[in-house]
């Protein structure tokens, strides 16, 4: 997920930028076409049909597995049926991690089961499990204060909550405990690590998610799991009695050698400047607990459907090429995004702008960018076109979706259509990420916004760098 920043209205950027003395206006006929495309997009329901197909015919799509391979086959087939150009899979290697048995329990003083799930990349406890006294910390910062070897033989428990927000801004802080608790626990002599789930749900299921590549690279041997929020609370209540609390954890995940994953690409070739790329993406893989409907089947449906709107309802193709990229293996370290940036490094200068849908299926409510100040007038004009969809001006500091990281670092301008994520982290990386959580009309609003954005960028000669 992106690292969200506070809102700064686009109007303030305009006032602060002398270079915008000359107002840039979208031609009337282009605005009319964008409005027409938005209206058509909201009547087609294609995105929902795509998500339904993906989550039913493939289901969960863990990176590197046979299921992710079937998802790539599904994507190629759908892009072919819809008439995209230059459809291809660009392969890359990815480590394979497979979930095994997972359970936990309080052994003493109050014996009872705990609901856990292994974190991606975790090592195994072995079939006999690991047992130890719990050392609890109210925050990751408190754990960092513990000295080396001070937790020898114990099970670390970080019970830090995540704040709910519309823009997901609580995630950036909360996810840190998932990324580094195992390595910090190992440095301090602990035998296992538990964290309160990185999520906002109060339901009794745990949120999975990958640990940092850095932690895995140094060979952390400490098994790590997330507790559901109610179980984290229950464990804390047991600890509050002041007696030693002993927990047993059994997890048997397996790591395998490198296997093949890949990015799936389809294009609408530009009529005048085919070498100029307007990239729109989502990630095709998912975690294995749910069916990956919200994260990120919704994004897959949205970006394919948005591009298809232009293909079906424009008298001629846009002047620039629209490239739909369905990134592979995002959940295990944005591996596909790195592979794409490396493979296309020589062409990134021709990437006009990039956008990604990877924040669920809620309505888009804000338009953020990361573009040159001189193009902010055009951005404001786009925002005005999007206004009937309930989309407000945002800021010029977006980081975009996670798969845009390496493009952003290479200087590619970014467009961010921010969705309402007030309940996104109730579902994120859980068994509850299923199709019934998606409202078709919300997807249609997303498709309309993306269709208008793609058209107004791809059929223009505006430079955003």
C-alpha positions as CSV (number, residue, x, y, z in Angstrom):
1,X,0.0,0.0,0.0
2,X,1.1,3.5,-0.6
3,X,2.5,5.8,2.2
4,X,-0.3,8.3,2.4
5,X,0.3,12.0,3.1
6,X,-1.9,14.8,4.4
7,X,-4.2,16.5,2.0
8,X,-3.1,19.8,0.4
9,X,-5.7,21.1,-2.0
10,X,-4.6,21.5,-5.6
11,X,-5.8,25.1,-5.6
12,X,-3.0,25.9,-3.1
13,X,-0.4,24.4,-5.4
14,X,-1.7,26.5,-8.2
15,X,-1.5,29.7,-6.1
16,X,2.0,28.8,-5.0
17,X,3.3,28.1,-8.5
18,X,4.2,31.2,-10.6
19,X,4.8,29.0,-13.7
20,X,1.0,28.6,-13.9
21,X,0.3,32.1,-15.0
22,X,-1.0,30.7,-18.3
23,X,-4.0,28.6,-17.6
24,X,-4.2,25.3,-19.4
25,X,-7.7,24.3,-20.4
26,X,-9.0,21.0,-21.8
27,X,-10.7,21.7,-25.2
28,X,-14.5,21.6,-25.0
29,X,-14.8,18.6,-27.4
30,X,-12.3,16.6,-25.2
31,X,-14.3,17.4,-22.1
32,X,-17.5,16.3,-23.8
33,X,-15.9,13.1,-24.9
34,X,-14.6,12.4,-21.3
35,X,-18.1,13.0,-19.9
36,X,-19.6,10.7,-22.5
37,X,-17.0,7.9,-21.6
38,X,-17.8,8.4,-17.9
39,X,-21.5,7.9,-18.5
40,X,-21.0,4.8,-20.6
41,X,-18.6,3.3,-18.1
42,X,-21.1,3.6,-15.3
43,X,-23.6,1.5,-17.3
44,X,-21.5,-1.4,-18.4
45,X,-20.7,-3.3,-15.1
46,X,-17.7,-4.9,-16.8
47,X,-15.3,-4.5,-13.8
48,X,-17.6,-6.5,-11.5
49,X,-18.0,-9.3,-14.1
50,X,-14.2,-9.5,-14.4
51,X,-13.7,-9.7,-10.6
52,X,-16.4,-12.3,-10.4
53,X,-14.7,-14.4,-13.1
54,X,-11.2,-14.1,-11.6
55,X,-12.3,-14.9,-8.0
56,X,-14.5,-17.8,-9.1
57,X,-12.5,-19.4,-11.8
58,X,-9.1,-18.9,-10.1
59,X,-9.7,-18.0,-6.5
60,X,-6.8,-17.2,-4.2
61,X,-3.5,-16.5,-6.2
62,X,-0.5,-16.8,-3.9
63,X,2.7,-15.6,-5.6
64,X,4.6,-18.3,-7.3
65,X,2.0,-21.0,-7.1
66,X,0.1,-22.9,-9.7
67,X,-2.9,-20.7,-8.9
68,X,-1.0,-17.5,-9.8
69,X,0.0,-19.2,-13.1
70,X,-3.7,-19.9,-13.8
71,X,-4.4,-16.3,-13.0
72,X,-2.0,-15.3,-15.7
73,X,-3.6,-17.6,-18.1
74,X,-7.0,-16.2,-17.2
75,X,-5.7,-12.6,-17.7
76,X,-4.2,-13.4,-21.1
77,X,-7.5,-15.0,-22.2
78,X,-9.6,-12.1,-21.0
79,X,-7.4,-9.5,-22.7
80,X,-7.5,-11.5,-25.9
81,X,-11.3,-11.7,-25.8
82,X,-11.6,-8.0,-25.2
83,X,-9.3,-7.1,-28.2
84,X,-6.2,-5.7,-26.6
85,X,-2.9,-5.5,-28.6
86,X,0.5,-6.8,-27.8
87,X,-0.7,-9.2,-25.1
88,X,2.2,-11.0,-23.4
89,X,3.5,-12.4,-20.1
90,X,6.9,-11.0,-19.0
91,X,8.3,-13.7,-16.7
92,X,10.6,-13.3,-13.7
93,X,11.7,-15.4,-10.7
94,X,10.2,-15.3,-7.3
95,X,10.8,-17.2,-4.0
96,X,7.9,-19.6,-3.2
97,X,6.5,-19.6,0.3
98,X,3.7,-21.9,1.2
99,X,1.5,-21.8,4.3
100,X,1.2,-24.9,6.4
101,X,-0.5,-25.8,9.7
102,X,-1.0,-22.9,12.1
103,X,-2.4,-22.8,15.6
104,X,-1.6,-21.3,18.9
105,X,-2.9,-21.6,22.5
106,X,-2.4,-20.2,25.9
107,X,-0.9,-23.0,27.9
108,X,-0.9,-21.3,31.3
109,X,-2.3,-19.8,33.4
110,X,-5.6,-19.8,31.5
111,X,-5.5,-22.6,28.8
112,X,-7.4,-21.7,25.6
113,X,-6.9,-21.5,21.9
114,X,-5.7,-18.3,20.0
115,X,-6.6,-17.4,16.4
116,X,-3.4,-16.8,14.4
117,X,-2.0,-16.8,10.9
118,X,1.6,-17.0,9.8
119,X,3.2,-13.9,8.3
120,X,4.5,-14.3,4.8
121,X,8.1,-15.5,4.8
122,X,8.0,-16.8,8.3
123,X,10.0,-19.9,9.2
124,X,8.5,-23.0,10.7
125,X,8.3,-23.9,14.4
126,X,8.5,-27.5,13.4
127,X,5.6,-29.9,13.9
128,X,6.2,-30.0,17.6
129,X,5.8,-26.3,17.9
130,X,7.5,-23.7,20.2
131,X,6.5,-22.8,23.7
132,X,7.6,-19.9,25.8
133,X,6.7,-17.1,28.2
134,X,5.2,-14.1,26.5
135,X,7.0,-10.8,26.7
136,X,4.5,-8.1,25.7
137,X,5.2,-4.6,24.3
138,X,2.6,-1.9,23.6
139,X,4.4,-0.7,20.6
140,X,7.2,-1.5,18.2
141,X,9.1,1.4,19.6
142,X,9.0,-0.2,23.1
143,X,10.4,-3.5,21.6
144,X,13.2,-1.5,20.0
145,X,14.2,-0.3,23.5
146,X,14.7,-3.9,24.8
147,X,18.4,-4.8,24.9
148,X,20.1,-7.6,23.0
149,X,19.6,-11.1,24.5
150,X,17.1,-9.6,27.0
151,X,14.3,-11.8,25.7
152,X,16.1,-15.1,25.5
153,X,13.7,-18.0,25.2
154,X,10.6,-15.8,25.2
155,X,7.8,-15.2,22.7
156,X,7.6,-11.5,21.8
157,X,4.1,-10.0,21.5
158,X,3.7,-6.5,20.0
159,X,0.1,-5.3,20.7
160,X,0.0,-2.0,18.7
161,X,-3.4,-1.0,17.2
162,X,-4.0,0.5,13.8
163,X,-6.1,3.7,13.4
164,X,-9.0,3.6,11.0
165,X,-9.0,6.3,8.3
166,X,-10.6,7.1,5.0
167,X,-7.3,7.5,3.2
168,X,-5.5,4.5,4.9
169,X,-3.0,6.8,6.5
170,X,-2.9,4.6,9.6
171,X,-1.4,1.7,7.7
172,X,2.1,3.2,7.2
173,X,2.8,3.2,10.9
174,X,1.0,0.0,11.8
175,X,2.6,-2.2,9.1
176,X,6.1,-1.6,10.5
177,X,5.5,-4.1,13.3
178,X,4.7,-6.8,10.6
179,X,7.9,-6.0,8.7
180,X,10.5,-6.0,11.4
181,X,9.2,-7.6,14.7
182,X,10.6,-11.1,13.8
183,X,14.1,-9.7,13.2
184,X,14.0,-7.5,16.3
185,X,12.8,-10.5,18.4
186,X,15.6,-12.7,17.1
187,X,18.3,-10.1,17.9
188,X,17.0,-10.1,21.5
189,X,17.0,-13.8,21.9
190,X,13.3,-14.6,21.5
191,X,12.1,-17.9,20.0
192,X,9.0,-16.6,18.3
193,X,7.1,-13.4,17.5
194,X,3.4,-12.5,17.7
195,X,1.9,-9.2,16.5
196,X,-1.6,-7.8,16.7
197,X,-3.0,-8.0,13.2
198,X,-2.3,-5.1,10.9
199,X,-5.9,-4.2,10.3
200,X,-9.0,-2.5,11.7
201,X,-11.4,-5.4,12.0
202,X,-12.8,-6.6,15.4
203,X,-13.7,-10.0,13.9
204,X,-12.0,-13.1,15.0
205,X,-9.7,-13.7,12.0
206,X,-6.1,-12.7,11.6
207,X,-4.5,-10.6,8.9
208,X,-1.5,-12.0,7.1
209,X,1.0,-10.1,5.0
210,X,4.7,-10.3,4.1
211,X,7.6,-9.5,6.3
212,X,10.2,-7.2,4.9
213,X,12.6,-8.5,2.4
214,X,15.4,-7.2,4.6
215,X,14.3,-9.3,7.5
216,X,14.2,-12.4,5.3
217,X,17.5,-11.6,3.7
218,X,19.4,-11.7,7.0
219,X,18.0,-15.2,7.6
220,X,15.7,-14.6,10.5
221,X,14.9,-17.9,12.2
222,X,12.1,-16.6,14.4
223,X,8.7,-17.8,13.4
224,X,6.2,-14.9,13.2
225,X,2.4,-14.8,13.3
226,X,-0.4,-12.3,13.5
227,X,-3.1,-12.6,16.2
228,X,-6.7,-11.6,15.4
229,X,-7.6,-8.4,17.3
230,X,-10.0,-10.1,19.7
231,X,-7.3,-12.7,20.5
232,X,-4.7,-10.0,21.0
233,X,-7.0,-8.3,23.5
234,X,-7.6,-11.7,25.2
235,X,-3.9,-12.3,25.5
236,X,-3.3,-8.9,26.9
237,X,-6.1,-9.4,29.5
238,X,-4.4,-12.6,30.6
239,X,-1.1,-10.7,30.9
240,X,-2.8,-8.0,32.9
241,X,-3.3,-10.5,35.8
242,X,0.5,-10.1,36.4
243,X,1.3,-13.8,36.2
244,X,3.6,-15.3,33.6
245,X,1.6,-16.3,30.5
246,X,2.9,-19.2,28.5
247,X,1.9,-19.7,24.8
248,X,2.5,-22.5,22.4
249,X,2.7,-21.9,18.7
250,X,2.7,-24.5,15.9
251,X,3.3,-23.3,12.3
252,X,4.7,-25.3,9.5
253,X,5.2,-23.0,6.5
254,X,7.7,-24.1,3.8
255,X,10.0,-22.1,1.6
256,X,11.0,-23.4,-1.8
257,X,13.6,-22.4,-4.5
258,X,12.9,-19.8,-7.0
259,X,9.9,-20.4,-9.3
260,X,8.5,-18.5,-12.3
261,X,6.0,-15.6,-11.9
262,X,5.2,-12.9,-14.4
263,X,3.6,-9.6,-15.3
264,X,0.7,-9.7,-17.8
265,X,0.5,-6.9,-20.3
266,X,-2.0,-5.7,-22.8
267,X,-2.1,-2.5,-24.8
268,X,-4.1,-0.1,-26.9
269,X,-1.6,1.1,-29.5
270,X,-1.5,4.9,-29.9
271,X,-2.4,6.3,-33.3
272,X,0.2,9.1,-33.4
273,X,2.7,8.5,-30.6
274,X,2.7,4.8,-30.0
275,X,6.1,5.0,-28.2
276,X,4.6,7.2,-25.5
277,X,3.1,5.0,-22.7
278,X,0.3,5.8,-20.3
279,X,0.5,3.0,-17.8
280,X,-2.4,1.8,-15.7
281,X,-1.9,-1.2,-13.4
282,X,-3.1,-3.5,-10.6
283,X,-1.7,-6.6,-9.1
284,X,-2.9,-10.0,-10.2
285,X,-1.7,-12.1,-7.2
286,X,-3.3,-12.2,-3.8
287,X,-2.9,-13.8,-0.4
288,X,-4.2,-17.3,0.1
289,X,-6.7,-16.8,2.9
290,X,-9.6,-15.2,0.9
291,X,-10.2,-15.0,-2.8
292,X,-8.4,-11.7,-3.4
293,X,-11.5,-9.9,-4.5
294,X,-10.8,-6.5,-2.8
295,X,-7.0,-6.9,-2.9
296,X,-6.6,-6.7,-5.8
297,X,-9.2,-8.4,-8.0
298,X,-11.1,-5.1,-7.9
299,X,-8.1,-3.2,-9.3
300,X,-7.7,-5.8,-12.0
301,X,-11.3,-5.4,-13.1
302,X,-11.2,-1.6,-12.9
303,X,-8.1,-1.0,-15.0
304,X,-9.1,-3.6,-17.7
305,X,-12.6,-2.2,-17.9
306,X,-11.5,1.4,-18.0
307,X,-9.2,0.7,-21.0
308,X,-11.9,-1.2,-22.7
309,X,-14.3,1.7,-22.5
310,X,-11.9,3.8,-24.6
311,X,-11.5,0.9,-27.0
312,X,-15.2,0.5,-27.5
313,X,-16.5,4.1,-27.5
314,X,-13.9,6.3,-29.2
315,X,-14.0,6.8,-32.9
316,X,-10.3,6.4,-33.1
317,X,-7.7,5.2,-30.6
318,X,-5.9,7.7,-28.4
319,X,-2.8,9.3,-29.8
320,X,-0.6,7.7,-27.1
321,X,-0.4,4.0,-26.1
322,X,-2.3,2.8,-23.1
323,X,-0.5,-0.1,-21.4
324,X,-2.4,-2.2,-18.9
325,X,0.0,-4.0,-16.6
326,X,-1.2,-6.7,-14.2
327,X,1.7,-7.1,-11.9
328,X,2.6,-10.5,-10.5
329,X,3.9,-11.3,-7.0
330,X,3.1,-7.9,-5.5
331,X,2.2,-9.3,-2.1
332,X,5.6,-10.9,-1.4
333,X,7.7,-7.8,-2.0
334,X,6.5,-6.0,-5.2
335,X,8.7,-8.4,-7.2
336,X,6.8,-7.9,-10.4
337,X,7.0,-4.1,-10.2
338,X,10.8,-4.3,-9.8
339,X,11.1,-6.7,-12.7
340,X,9.0,-4.4,-14.9
341,X,11.1,-1.3,-14.1
342,X,14.3,-3.3,-14.8
343,X,13.1,-4.8,-18.0
344,X,11.8,-1.5,-19.4
345,X,14.5,0.8,-17.9
346,X,15.5,2.1,-21.3
347,X,11.9,3.1,-22.1
348,X,10.9,4.7,-18.8
349,X,11.6,8.1,-20.2
350,X,8.7,7.5,-22.6
351,X,6.3,6.7,-19.8
352,X,4.1,9.8,-19.7
353,X,2.3,9.0,-16.5
354,X,1.4,5.9,-14.4
355,X,-1.6,5.0,-12.2
356,X,-2.5,2.0,-10.1
357,X,-5.7,0.7,-8.6
358,X,-4.8,-1.2,-5.4
359,X,-6.9,0.1,-2.5
360,X,-10.0,-1.9,-2.7
361,X,-13.4,-1.2,-4.3
362,X,-14.6,1.9,-2.6
363,X,-15.7,5.1,-4.5
364,X,-12.8,7.4,-5.6
365,X,-13.1,10.6,-3.7
366,X,-9.8,12.4,-4.4
367,X,-7.4,13.0,-7.2
368,X,-3.7,13.2,-6.3
369,X,-0.6,13.5,-8.5
370,X,3.1,13.7,-8.6
371,X,3.9,15.8,-11.7
372,X,5.9,18.8,-12.7
373,X,4.4,22.1,-11.4
374,X,4.0,23.4,-15.0
375,X,1.4,20.7,-15.7
376,X,-0.8,21.3,-12.6
377,X,-3.1,23.5,-14.6
378,X,-4.0,20.6,-16.8
379,X,-4.3,18.4,-13.6
380,X,-6.8,20.9,-12.2
381,X,-8.8,20.8,-15.5
382,X,-8.9,17.0,-15.2
383,X,-10.1,17.2,-11.7
384,X,-13.0,19.5,-12.8
385,X,-14.0,16.9,-15.4
386,X,-14.0,14.2,-12.6
387,X,-16.0,16.4,-10.2
388,X,-19.4,15.0,-11.2
389,X,-18.2,11.6,-9.9
390,X,-17.7,13.1,-6.4
391,X,-13.9,13.4,-6.8
392,X,-12.2,16.4,-5.1
393,X,-8.8,18.0,-5.7
394,X,-5.9,16.4,-3.8
395,X,-2.2,17.1,-3.5
396,X,0.9,16.8,-5.7
397,X,2.7,14.5,-3.4
398,X,1.2,11.1,-4.1
399,X,3.5,8.1,-4.0
400,X,1.0,6.0,-6.0
401,X,0.3,2.3,-5.4
402,X,3.1,0.0,-4.3
403,X,3.7,-1.3,-7.8
404,X,4.6,2.2,-8.9
405,X,7.4,2.6,-6.5
406,X,10.3,1.9,-8.9
407,X,8.7,3.9,-11.7
408,X,8.3,6.9,-9.4
409,X,11.9,6.6,-8.3
410,X,12.9,6.6,-11.9
411,X,11.1,9.9,-12.5
412,X,7.8,8.7,-14.0
413,X,5.0,11.1,-13.2
414,X,2.2,9.5,-11.0
415,X,-1.6,9.9,-11.0
416,X,-3.5,8.7,-7.9
417,X,-7.2,8.2,-7.8
418,X,-7.7,7.6,-4.1
419,X,-10.5,5.4,-3.1
420,X,-12.6,5.5,0.1
421,X,-10.8,3.0,2.3
422,X,-12.6,3.4,5.6
423,X,-13.3,-0.4,5.7
424,X,-10.5,-1.6,3.5
425,X,-8.3,-2.8,6.4
426,X,-11.2,-4.7,7.9
427,X,-10.8,-7.1,4.9
428,X,-7.1,-6.6,3.9
429,X,-5.2,-10.0,3.8
430,X,-7.9,-11.9,5.6
431,X,-10.3,-14.8,4.8
432,X,-13.0,-12.1,4.5
433,X,-11.6,-10.7,1.3
434,X,-14.3,-12.2,-0.9
435,X,-16.6,-11.0,-3.8
436,X,-19.6,-10.3,-1.6
437,X,-17.7,-7.3,-0.1
438,X,-17.7,-5.5,-3.5
439,X,-20.5,-3.1,-4.6
440,X,-20.8,-3.2,-8.4
441,X,-21.8,0.5,-8.6
442,X,-18.7,1.6,-6.7
443,X,-16.6,-0.3,-9.3
444,X,-18.5,1.5,-12.1
445,X,-17.6,4.8,-10.5
446,X,-13.9,3.8,-10.5
447,X,-14.0,2.7,-14.1
448,X,-15.6,6.0,-15.1
449,X,-12.8,7.9,-13.4
450,X,-10.0,5.9,-14.8
451,X,-11.5,6.0,-18.3
452,X,-11.7,9.8,-18.2
453,X,-8.2,10.1,-16.8
454,X,-6.7,7.7,-19.4
455,X,-8.5,9.5,-22.2
456,X,-7.5,13.0,-21.1
457,X,-3.8,12.0,-20.8
458,X,-3.5,9.5,-23.7
459,X,-5.3,11.7,-26.2
460,X,-3.3,14.8,-25.3
461,X,0.2,16.0,-25.9
462,X,0.6,17.2,-22.3
463,X,4.0,16.5,-20.7
464,X,3.9,15.8,-16.9
465,X,7.7,15.5,-16.2
